[in-house]
Each structure stands twice: as structure tokens, then as C-alpha cells.
Amino acid sequence: MSEDQTYTAFAYQLQIASGPIEQVLRVLKQGFDEGETATILVFEDRTGRQVDFDLRGSLDEVLARGLPAPART
């Protein structure tokens, strides 16, 4: 994943988050922890591809799973 990739999340027809994946995951995790039950769809903006994220665990765990791995040199 490129650092400049952005994502947009929708609950029904309402856009609930848009931006870099870390920003979007923070919004999704907060809703998940508050018991939000709406079906959430997340799309990679550049390709339109739908993506899924595991929101279980702590925010740090969610971010570790969702963020790209650091580049190795």
C-alpha cells in the first residue's frame, strides 16, 4: 500500500470517514467500540476496491493489522 492512498467509509449512504487508512480506521474502531451496528463499507479511493478490516482488539492492534508494513532496506 502506498502512503498516499486514501479510503472512504460509508454507513448505508452516509459517508462517515475519508482519508488515509489510519484516520479511517480510528473512526471505524470508535464506532465498533461504541456498539455501532450499521453495515460499513470501505473503499480504496484510487481503485474503488472494497476492503475489509478486523476491528477486534485494541486500537493499536487494529492499526497494526491495517497499516502497511514498514519498508525494509
Secondary structure as UniProt FT lines:
FT   TURN            3..4
FT   STRAND          7..11
FT   TURN            12..13
FT   STRAND          14..19
FT   HELIX           21..33
FT   TURN            34..35
FT   STRAND          40..44
FT   TURN            45..47
FT   STRAND          50..51
FT   HELIX           59..66
//
